[in-house]
Amino acid sequence: MPPDLGTTIASPPGGSGRRPLMMAALVVLLSILVFGFGPRGLDTRGLEEAAARNPLELKSLRQHLYIWLVEPSRAWDDSWGVMLDAYDWLQKPHESTLYQDVFFRQQHKFQYPPTALLPLTAMAKLGIAPTAHRLNIIGWGWIAITALAMAALSAALAEQSGAIEPSDRAGRALAAGTAALASLTFYPVMLAFTIGQIQTWITGCFVLVCLCWIHDRRLLAGMLIGAICLIKPQFALFPIWAVLRRQWSFLIGWGLVVAPMVILSIALYGFANNLDYLSVLQFLSLHGETYFHNQSVNGLLNRLLNPGDSLRMPPEFPPYSPLVHMATMLSSAALVLAALFPRGSRLDRAGLLDLMTAALSFTIASPIAWEYHYGVELPIFAALLFALSAQARLERRWRLGAMLAIAYLLSANYFPITNRAAQGGFNFVQSYLLVAGLAVLWLLYRLRAQSDARASLRP
């Protein structure tokens, strides 16, 4: 049986065929040639100096792509540095707990749960010393997995939606090739590798979750979400989402991964160190980050109310602001509650777009949503593309399609020109990725509600 997307991704009668794919390919090429590479082409001058100083200063796609393809050894240690600090700390006896010492006293921004350190422990047990270089090699592989999984996902969506015929090999190749190219030129995805971020693992896992979902492999999808939760606590809301939709296979898969890994983490690192992570979550919810790479409501408000140097990562967190805290909590509650509680037709519930709505909502709702966290948008753009082709009214299809294209261009690229407004009252323009994310979220809700976008791809 065809999988359940919770929304039609079929071509309207008389079908546009490959037209959505061709338009998508044009948008991706436009993004690469105009915003990604620009008139200087593949010029990599200045790359070595910037990469040595701080990879976040690399301002173009060509530089990030060059590092992944040619010089992956230049990838930094954004995640790995603090994770290795925490791992080393756990190898010695201490009177205090992990987070009270490393996070609060030493002010190393280790913001992951102790379960995130299990892969490092596993490497050490296998006789492989965990180093930033070795972890970046794994990250390199996850970028490749992301591109391949996106190719498979897009080809499957194109065929199962009716956008192409099963015998249309050229159409499948176009869908797969466009998705793979988009993956390797999507700024949040490539940035994660360049700076040495464990987000490369999370993005790859989420694309695999979507692939499992459309093939009705809910148990495996739940296991993959469980693996993400060991690193990204925001996705711990997915069990509630699953219960409200009676997705028991998904919930069982999640528990099969999370329960034993949490028990193992307690056994290896101690109950106190695991419990103390709650103090970090509370602190982050109270403060957030001002740095412009924080593309959340919290980041937007912190920059508006505390205009200053948001162009460099400060060693300390911003001071507590009751207004920022309250606005963050209210916006987060609105985003999460809207995503958790199913609305509208039963045809929409627990479909692919419903799953994607939850993932994006949980990401944006976090007080800290770094640019690379928006890598989860990558498969969402593919699903929305085919959902749009189901719109019966051509005028509506083009209007929503234009909005999707603009959101993609804003999400797939880095616009340093917005940082010129960092010091003034117009620094809200630095939050263009947040705006794009909210636009994508609106499109998800809009297309899930369309009566002409829910009838096919049901099990």
C-alpha positions as CSV (number, residue, x, y, z in Angstrom):
1,M,0.0,0.0,0.0
2,P,1.2,3.5,-0.6
3,P,2.4,5.3,2.5
4,D,0.6,7.9,4.5
5,L,1.7,11.5,4.0
6,G,-1.4,13.0,5.6
7,T,-1.7,15.2,2.6
8,T,-1.9,14.7,-1.1
9,I,1.2,15.1,-3.0
10,A,-0.4,14.3,-6.3
11,S,-0.6,16.2,-9.5
12,P,-3.9,17.7,-10.2
13,P,-6.1,16.2,-13.0
14,G,-4.4,16.8,-16.3
15,G,-1.2,16.8,-14.2
16,S,1.7,19.1,-14.3
17,G,4.0,16.1,-14.6
18,R,7.6,17.0,-14.1
19,R,6.8,20.7,-14.0
20,P,7.2,21.0,-10.1
21,L,10.5,19.1,-10.4
22,M,11.8,21.4,-13.1
23,M,10.8,24.4,-11.1
24,A,12.4,23.0,-8.0
25,A,15.6,22.4,-9.9
26,L,15.6,25.9,-11.2
27,V,15.2,27.4,-7.7
28,V,18.0,25.2,-6.4
29,L,20.3,26.3,-9.2
30,L,19.3,29.9,-8.7
31,S,20.2,29.6,-5.0
32,I,23.6,28.1,-5.8
33,L,24.6,30.4,-8.7
34,V,23.3,33.7,-7.4
35,F,23.5,33.4,-3.6
36,G,25.8,30.5,-3.0
37,F,28.7,31.0,-5.4
38,G,28.1,34.5,-6.7
39,P,30.3,36.2,-9.3
40,R,33.5,34.9,-7.8
41,G,32.7,31.3,-8.5
42,L,34.8,28.8,-6.6
43,D,37.4,31.3,-5.4
44,T,38.6,30.0,-2.0
45,R,41.0,32.8,-1.2
46,G,40.9,33.7,2.4
47,L,39.5,30.4,3.3
48,E,42.5,29.2,5.3
49,E,42.8,32.3,7.4
50,A,39.0,32.4,8.2
51,A,38.8,28.7,8.9
52,A,41.7,28.9,11.3
53,R,40.2,31.9,13.1
54,N,36.5,30.8,13.2
55,P,34.6,28.7,10.6
56,L,31.5,30.8,11.4
57,E,33.2,33.6,9.5
58,L,33.1,31.6,6.3
59,K,30.4,33.6,4.5
60,S,29.7,31.6,1.3
61,L,28.5,28.2,0.3
62,R,31.5,27.7,-1.9
63,Q,33.7,27.7,1.1
64,H,31.7,25.3,3.1
65,L,31.3,23.0,0.1
66,Y,35.1,23.2,-0.6
67,I,35.9,22.2,3.0
68,W,33.6,19.1,2.8
69,L,34.8,18.0,-0.6
70,V,38.4,18.9,-0.6
71,E,39.7,19.7,2.9
72,P,37.5,18.1,5.6
73,S,40.4,18.3,8.0
74,R,39.7,22.0,8.3
75,A,36.3,21.3,10.0
76,W,36.2,22.8,13.5
77,D,35.2,21.3,16.9
78,D,32.1,23.3,17.9
79,S,30.3,20.3,19.4
80,W,33.3,18.1,19.9
81,G,35.4,20.5,21.9
82,V,32.9,20.8,24.8
83,M,31.8,17.2,24.5
84,L,35.4,16.0,24.8
85,D,35.9,18.4,27.8
86,A,32.9,16.8,29.5
87,Y,34.0,13.3,28.6
88,D,37.5,13.9,30.0
89,W,35.9,15.4,33.2
90,L,34.0,12.1,33.7
91,Q,37.1,10.0,33.6
92,K,38.3,11.5,36.9
93,P,36.7,11.6,40.4
94,H,35.1,14.9,41.4
95,E,33.2,16.2,44.4
96,S,30.8,18.3,42.3
97,T,28.5,17.2,39.4
98,L,29.4,17.5,35.7
99,Y,27.3,20.5,34.9
100,Q,27.9,22.5,38.1
101,D,31.6,22.3,37.4
102,V,32.0,22.3,33.6
103,F,28.9,24.4,32.6
104,F,28.4,26.8,35.5
105,R,31.9,27.1,37.1
106,Q,34.2,26.7,34.1
107,Q,31.6,28.3,31.8
108,H,32.2,25.7,29.0
109,K,29.0,25.7,27.0
110,F,28.4,21.9,27.2
111,Q,24.6,22.0,26.6
112,Y,24.0,18.3,25.7
113,P,22.6,15.6,27.9
114,P,25.0,13.0,29.3
115,T,23.5,10.5,26.9
116,A,25.2,12.4,24.0
117,L,28.6,11.2,25.4
118,L,27.7,7.5,24.9
119,P,29.2,7.4,21.4
120,L,32.5,8.8,22.7
121,T,32.5,6.1,25.4
122,A,31.7,3.5,22.9
123,M,34.6,4.6,20.7
124,A,37.0,4.4,23.7
125,K,35.7,0.9,24.6
126,L,36.6,-0.2,21.1
127,G,40.1,1.2,21.4
128,I,39.4,4.2,19.2
129,A,40.4,7.4,21.0
130,P,37.6,10.0,20.5
131,T,39.0,13.0,18.8
132,A,37.5,16.0,17.0
133,H,39.1,14.8,13.7
134,R,37.6,11.3,14.0
135,L,34.2,12.7,15.0
136,N,34.3,15.0,12.0
137,I,35.0,12.0,9.8
138,I,31.7,10.5,11.1
139,G,30.1,13.9,10.4
140,W,31.4,13.8,6.9
141,G,29.7,10.4,6.4
142,W,26.4,11.8,7.8
143,I,26.4,14.5,5.2
144,A,26.7,11.9,2.5
145,I,23.9,9.8,4.1
146,T,21.8,13.0,4.2
147,A,22.2,13.6,0.5
148,L,21.6,9.9,-0.4
149,A,18.5,9.7,1.9
150,M,17.1,12.9,0.5
151,A,17.6,11.6,-3.1
152,A,15.7,8.4,-2.1
153,L,13.0,10.4,-0.3
154,S,12.3,12.8,-3.1
155,A,12.3,10.1,-5.8
156,A,9.8,8.1,-3.7
157,L,7.6,11.2,-3.1
158,A,7.6,12.1,-6.7
159,E,6.5,8.6,-7.8
160,Q,4.0,7.9,-5.0
161,S,2.4,11.3,-5.5
162,G,1.8,10.8,-9.1
163,A,4.1,13.6,-10.2
164,I,6.0,11.0,-12.2
165,E,5.1,7.6,-13.5
166,P,6.8,4.5,-12.0
167,S,8.5,3.9,-15.4
168,D,9.8,7.4,-15.7
169,R,13.5,6.9,-14.9
170,A,14.4,10.4,-16.1
171,G,11.9,11.9,-13.7
172,R,13.2,9.8,-10.8
173,A,16.7,10.9,-11.7
174,L,15.7,14.5,-11.8
175,A,13.9,14.3,-8.4
176,A,16.8,12.4,-6.8
177,G,19.6,14.6,-8.3
178,T,17.8,17.9,-7.3
179,A,17.4,16.7,-3.8
180,A,21.0,15.5,-3.5
181,L,22.3,18.8,-4.9
182,A,20.0,20.8,-2.5
183,S,21.4,18.7,0.4
184,L,25.0,19.6,-0.4
185,T,24.2,23.3,-0.9
186,F,21.8,23.8,2.0
187,Y,23.6,26.3,4.3
188,P,22.4,24.9,7.7
189,V,23.5,21.4,6.6
190,M,26.9,22.3,5.4
191,L,27.5,24.8,8.2
192,A,27.0,22.0,10.7
193,F,29.9,20.0,9.2
194,T,32.2,23.0,8.8
195,I,32.1,23.9,12.4
196,G,32.2,20.4,13.7
197,Q,28.6,20.0,14.9
198,I,26.8,16.8,16.0
199,Q,23.8,18.3,14.2
200,T,25.1,16.5,11.1
201,W,24.0,13.3,12.8
202,I,20.6,14.7,13.8
203,T,19.8,16.1,10.4
204,G,20.7,12.8,8.7
205,C,18.7,10.8,11.2
206,F,15.6,13.0,10.6
207,V,15.8,12.6,6.9
208,L,15.9,8.8,7.5
209,V,12.9,9.2,9.8
210,C,10.9,10.8,7.0
211,L,12.0,8.0,4.6
212,C,10.9,5.4,7.1
213,W,7.6,7.2,7.6
214,I,6.5,7.2,4.0
215,H,7.3,3.5,3.8
216,D,5.3,2.8,6.9
217,R,8.3,1.7,9.0
218,R,7.0,3.4,12.2
219,L,9.0,1.3,14.6
220,L,12.3,2.2,12.9
221,A,11.2,5.8,12.7
222,G,10.6,5.8,16.4
223,M,14.0,4.3,17.1
224,L,15.6,7.0,15.0
225,I,13.7,9.8,16.8
226,G,14.8,8.2,20.1
227,A,18.4,8.3,18.9
228,I,18.0,12.0,18.2
229,C,16.5,12.6,21.7
230,L,19.7,11.3,23.2
231,I,21.4,14.4,21.7
232,K,18.5,16.9,21.2
233,P,16.1,17.1,24.2
234,Q,13.6,19.2,22.3
235,F,12.5,16.1,20.4
236,A,11.6,14.4,23.7
237,L,8.1,15.9,23.0
238,F,7.6,13.3,20.3
239,P,6.3,10.6,22.6
240,I,3.4,12.9,23.6
241,W,2.8,13.5,19.9
242,A,2.7,9.8,19.3
243,V,0.3,9.0,22.2
244,L,-2.1,11.7,21.0
245,R,-2.2,10.0,17.6
246,R,-2.0,6.4,18.9
247,Q,1.2,5.7,17.0
248,W,2.1,2.8,19.3
249,S,4.7,1.2,17.0
250,F,6.5,4.6,16.8
251,L,6.3,4.9,20.6
252,I,7.7,1.4,21.2
253,G,10.6,2.1,18.9
254,W,11.3,5.3,20.7
255,G,11.3,3.5,24.1
256,L,13.5,0.7,22.8
257,V,16.3,3.2,22.2
258,V,15.8,5.8,24.9
259,A,15.1,3.6,28.0
260,P,18.2,1.4,27.8
261,M,20.5,4.3,26.8
262,V,19.3,6.4,29.7
263,I,19.9,3.5,32.1
264,L,23.3,3.0,30.6
265,S,24.1,6.7,30.9
266,I,23.1,6.6,34.6
267,A,25.3,3.5,35.1
268,L,28.3,5.0,33.4
269,Y,28.1,8.6,34.5
270,G,26.1,8.5,37.7
271,F,22.5,9.5,38.5
272,A,23.5,12.9,39.9
273,N,25.3,13.9,36.7
274,N,22.2,12.9,34.6
275,L,19.7,14.6,36.9
276,D,21.8,17.8,37.0
277,Y,21.2,18.3,33.3
278,L,17.8,19.7,34.3
279,S,19.6,22.7,35.8
280,V,21.1,23.5,32.5
281,L,17.8,23.3,30.7
282,Q,16.3,25.7,33.2
283,F,19.2,28.1,32.9
284,L,19.0,28.1,29.1
285,S,15.2,28.7,29.2
286,L,15.8,31.8,31.4
287,H,18.6,33.3,29.4
288,G,18.9,32.0,25.8
289,E,21.5,33.6,23.5
290,T,22.0,37.0,21.9
291,Y,24.4,35.8,19.2
292,F,22.8,36.4,15.8
293,H,23.2,32.7,14.9
294,N,20.4,32.0,17.4
295,Q,17.4,32.1,15.1
296,S,14.6,31.8,17.7
297,V,12.1,34.1,19.2
298,N,14.4,34.4,22.2
299,G,17.3,35.4,20.1
300,L,15.3,38.0,18.2
301,L,14.0,39.6,21.4
302,N,17.4,39.5,23.2
303,R,18.9,41.4,20.2
304,L,16.1,43.9,20.0
305,L,16.1,44.7,23.8
306,N,19.9,44.5,24.2
307,P,21.3,46.0,21.0
308,G,25.1,45.5,21.0
309,D,27.7,43.2,19.5
310,S,25.7,40.2,18.4
311,L,28.3,39.3,15.8
312,R,30.6,37.4,18.1
313,M,29.8,34.5,20.5
314,P,30.1,36.0,24.0
315,P,31.7,33.9,26.6
316,E,28.7,34.5,29.0
317,F,25.0,34.3,28.5
318,P,22.8,37.4,28.3
319,P,21.3,38.7,31.5
320,Y,17.9,37.5,32.6
321,S,15.1,39.6,31.2
322,P,11.5,38.9,32.5
323,L,10.1,40.2,29.3
324,V,12.2,38.0,27.0
325,H,11.6,35.0,29.3
326,M,7.8,35.5,29.3
327,A,7.6,36.1,25.5
328,T,9.8,33.1,24.9
329,M,7.6,30.9,27.1
330,L,4.4,32.1,25.5
331,S,5.6,31.7,21.9
332,S,7.1,28.3,22.7
333,A,3.8,27.1,24.4
334,A,1.8,28.2,21.3
335,L,4.1,26.5,18.9
336,V,4.2,23.2,20.9
337,L,0.6,23.0,21.7
338,A,-0.5,23.7,18.1
339,A,1.8,20.9,16.9
340,L,0.9,18.4,19.6
341,F,-2.9,18.5,19.4
342,P,-4.3,17.2,16.1
343,R,-6.8,19.4,14.4
344,G,-8.9,19.1,11.3
345,S,-9.6,16.0,9.3
346,R,-8.5,12.6,10.5
347,L,-6.9,12.2,7.1
348,D,-4.2,14.6,8.2
349,R,-3.3,13.0,11.6
350,A,0.0,11.2,11.9
351,G,0.8,11.8,8.2
352,L,4.2,12.9,7.0
353,L,3.4,16.6,7.1
354,D,2.0,16.2,10.6
355,L,5.3,14.7,11.7
356,M,7.2,17.4,10.0
357,T,5.1,20.1,11.6
358,A,6.0,18.7,15.0
359,A,9.7,18.5,14.3
360,L,9.9,22.1,13.0
361,S,7.7,23.5,15.8
362,F,9.8,21.8,18.5
363,T,12.9,23.3,16.8
364,I,11.6,26.9,16.6
365,A,10.1,26.7,20.1
366,S,13.5,26.2,21.7
367,P,15.0,29.2,23.4
368,I,18.2,28.5,21.4
369,A,17.7,27.5,17.7
370,W,21.1,27.8,16.0
371,E,21.1,28.2,12.2
372,Y,22.3,24.6,11.7
373,H,19.2,23.3,13.6
374,Y,17.2,24.3,10.6
375,G,18.7,21.5,8.7
376,V,15.4,19.6,9.6
377,E,13.7,21.9,7.0
378,L,15.5,20.1,4.1
379,P,13.1,17.1,3.8
380,I,10.2,19.5,4.6
381,F,10.8,21.5,1.5
382,A,10.7,18.3,-0.6
383,A,7.4,17.2,0.9
384,L,5.8,20.7,0.5
385,L,6.9,20.8,-3.1
386,F,4.8,17.8,-4.0
387,A,2.0,18.8,-1.7
388,L,1.7,22.1,-3.7
389,S,1.3,20.2,-6.9
390,A,-2.0,18.9,-5.6
391,Q,-3.6,22.3,-5.5
392,A,-6.5,22.3,-7.9
393,R,-6.4,26.1,-8.4
394,L,-3.4,27.1,-10.5
395,E,-3.5,30.7,-9.0
396,R,-3.2,29.4,-5.5
397,R,-0.6,26.9,-6.5
398,W,1.6,29.6,-7.9
399,R,1.1,31.9,-5.0
400,L,2.0,29.3,-2.4
401,G,4.8,28.0,-4.6
402,A,6.4,31.5,-4.7
403,M,6.2,31.7,-1.0
404,L,7.9,28.3,-0.7
405,A,10.6,29.3,-3.1
406,I,11.4,32.5,-1.2
407,A,11.5,30.6,2.1
408,Y,13.9,28.1,0.5
409,L,16.2,30.8,-0.7
410,L,16.2,32.4,2.7
411,S,16.8,29.1,4.5
412,A,19.4,27.7,2.1
413,N,21.8,30.7,2.1
414,Y,23.6,33.0,4.5
415,F,23.1,36.7,4.1
416,P,25.8,38.6,6.0
417,I,24.5,41.9,4.7
418,T,21.8,41.7,7.4
419,N,24.5,42.0,10.1
420,R,25.1,45.6,9.1
421,A,22.0,46.4,11.1
422,A,23.3,44.6,14.2
423,Q,23.9,47.7,16.3
424,G,20.5,49.4,15.7
425,G,16.8,49.0,16.1
426,F,16.5,47.2,12.7
427,N,18.5,44.2,13.8
428,F,15.4,42.1,13.5
429,V,16.5,41.6,9.9
430,Q,19.2,39.3,11.3
431,S,16.4,36.8,12.1
432,Y,15.5,36.1,8.4
433,L,16.0,32.4,9.0
434,L,13.4,32.4,11.8
435,V,11.0,34.2,9.5
436,A,11.6,31.6,6.8
437,G,11.0,28.8,9.3
438,L,7.7,30.4,10.4
439,A,6.7,30.7,6.8
440,V,7.4,27.0,6.2
441,L,5.4,26.2,9.3
442,W,2.5,28.2,8.0
443,L,2.7,26.4,4.7
444,L,2.6,23.1,6.5
445,Y,-0.6,24.0,8.3
446,R,-2.1,25.5,5.2
447,L,-1.5,22.5,3.0
448,R,-2.6,20.1,5.7
449,A,-5.9,21.9,5.8
450,Q,-6.6,21.8,2.1
451,S,-9.4,19.4,1.1
452,D,-7.8,18.9,-2.3
453,A,-4.5,18.0,-0.6
454,R,-5.4,15.0,1.5
455,A,-6.8,12.2,-0.6
456,S,-3.9,10.2,-1.9
457,L,-0.9,8.4,-0.4
458,R,-3.0,6.8,2.3
459,P,-2.2,3.2,3.5
